[in-house]
Amino acid sequence: MIWMLAAALLQAAPADDEIVVMGRRLQALSVILSRDAKGKFACGLSESSGNPAVDAQLCRTAAKCAKQGKVAADAMRSCIDARKPAILEEFAARVRSGKG
C-alpha cells in the first residue's frame, strides 16, 4: 500500500514541475496580434510556450480581447494577462489527466 502512494507521489512531481515551468513561460511571453486588410487576425508569440494548445489559446484570447475593443497595447496586455491563470489551469488539468 505504501509503495503505491510513493509511486503516485513520484509520478505527480514531474507533472507539477511541468505546470510550474508552463506558468513561468506564460508569465514571460507576449502575444502579438495584427489584422490584415481583409480584417483577418494574425497572431504571433514572442516565443512559444512549448505547447501548441496553450499557444492557440493565447491567440484565441488575443482575438477575443481585440473584438471586445481592447486594442490599445496596455488594454490588450491586461486582457490577455487576466486570462493566463485560466489557461494555466486548463493546461494543468490536461497534464494531470495525462493528456498534456
N, C-alpha and C positions, 0 to 999 in steps of 0.2 A: 504494500500500500504506500509506504513512504517513497519507494523508488518511482512510483507513478507520479507523485507530487513533485519530486525532484526533476523528473523528466519534463513535466509540464512547465515548471519554472524555467528550465534551461531553454525550452522552446519559446517561451514568452519573451525572454531577454532580447533575442535578435529582432523580433517584431517591434518591441519598444524602441530599440536603437534606431531602427529604420524610420519609425514615426518621428523621433526626435530630430534625426537628420533632415527629414522632409520639412519639419517645422522651421528649421534654420534656413533651408533653401527658400521656402516660401517667403520668409521674412526678408531675405536679401534680394529677391528678384523683382523686376519691374515689368509691367505689361505695356507694350507699345501698340496703340490702336490707330489705324488710319482708315480713310474712306476713299474709294476711287471715284471717278467722275460719274459713275452709274449709281453711286450710293452704297456699294457693297463694302462691308468691313473687311479689313485685312489686319491680322493680329500677329504680333511678334513678341518674344520674351527676351529680356536682357540676357538670359541663359535658361536652359531647360531645367525643370525641376528634377528631371531624371525619370519622370513617369508621364507617359503620353496622356493618360486620363486626367491627371492633375493639370497638365499644360492646357488641355482642351477646356477644362472647367474654368481656368483663369481667363481664357479668351472669351468664352461664353459670358462670363461675369462682366468683362470689359464692355462687350457689345451691349449687354443689358443696361449697364451704367450709362453708356452713351445714349441709348434710346430713352432713358429717364431724364436726359438733359444735362447730365454731369460731364460736360465737355471741357471745362477748364481743367488744367493739369492737377491742381490741388483737389478739386472736387472728384475727379476721376480716381486719383490715388486713394482718397479717403473711401470712396465707394468700393473699390477693389479690396482695400485693406480690411474693410468691415466684413467682407465675405471670406477672407482667408481662413479664419478659425473653423468655419463650417466645412470648407474644402479639406482642411486637415483632418477634421473629424470623420468625414466620409472616406478619406484615404485610410485612416486608422482602422475603421470598420472593415474595409476590404482586406487590409493586411492581416488583421486578427482572424478574419474568416478564411484566410489562405488564398484570397482572390487578388491580392496586391496589385 
